[in-house]
């Protein structure tokens, strides 16, 4: 078989499009994405207990008091908010022990709060050498 030398043969084209290096030159935020929250962190044991419980599930104000070991859960949540979390409170209708209609406060962390707490935990662990 007489083949031309490999340098003289024309190269075959694959038919596939080749990627361009500037395919995605800049990133654009998605309009419905959750904004990033910044959490400065805490070493207060009450805050840490409440954060751990809120990462598990939403909690009533009374549960926050019990978990923190304090009697002023809303102030504790306010302290966490001053540190950068949103820690939203949903007012849920209910009935108190006297049969009167009330709205219970249920605290919860949204996705941005959870991401901020996880980022802070990673940073804290990295600094501690874990």
Residue pairs with C-beta under 8 A, 6 or more apart in sequence:
34 110
34 111
34 112
34 115
35 112
36 112
36 115
36 116
37 84
37 85
37 86
37 112
37 113
37 115
37 116
38 84
38 116
39 83
39 84
39 85
39 113
39 116
39 117
39 119
39 120
40 83
40 84
40 120
41 83
41 120
41 123
41 124
42 48
42 51
42 80
42 83
44 79
46 68
46 69
46 70
46 76
47 76
47 79
47 80
49 67
49 68
49 69
50 59
50 64
50 67
50 68
50 73
50 76
50 77
50 80
51 80
51 117
53 59
53 63
53 64
53 67
54 87
54 107
54 108
54 109
55 109
55 114
55 117
58 90
58 106
58 107
58 108
59 67
59 106
59 107
59 108
60 104
60 105
60 106
60 107
61 73
61 74
61 89
61 104
61 105
61 106
61 107
62 73
64 73
64 76
64 77
64 107
65 71
65 72
65 73
68 76
70 76
73 107
74 105
77 87
77 89
77 107
80 87
81 87
84 116
85 109
85 113
85 116
85 117
86 109
86 110
86 112
86 113
87 107
87 108
87 109
87 113
88 107
88 108
88 109
88 110
89 105
89 106
89 107
89 108
90 105
90 106
90 108
91 103
91 104
91 105
91 106
92 103
92 104
92 105
92 106
93 101
93 102
93 103
93 104
94 101
94 102
94 103
94 104
95 101
95 102
96 102
109 117
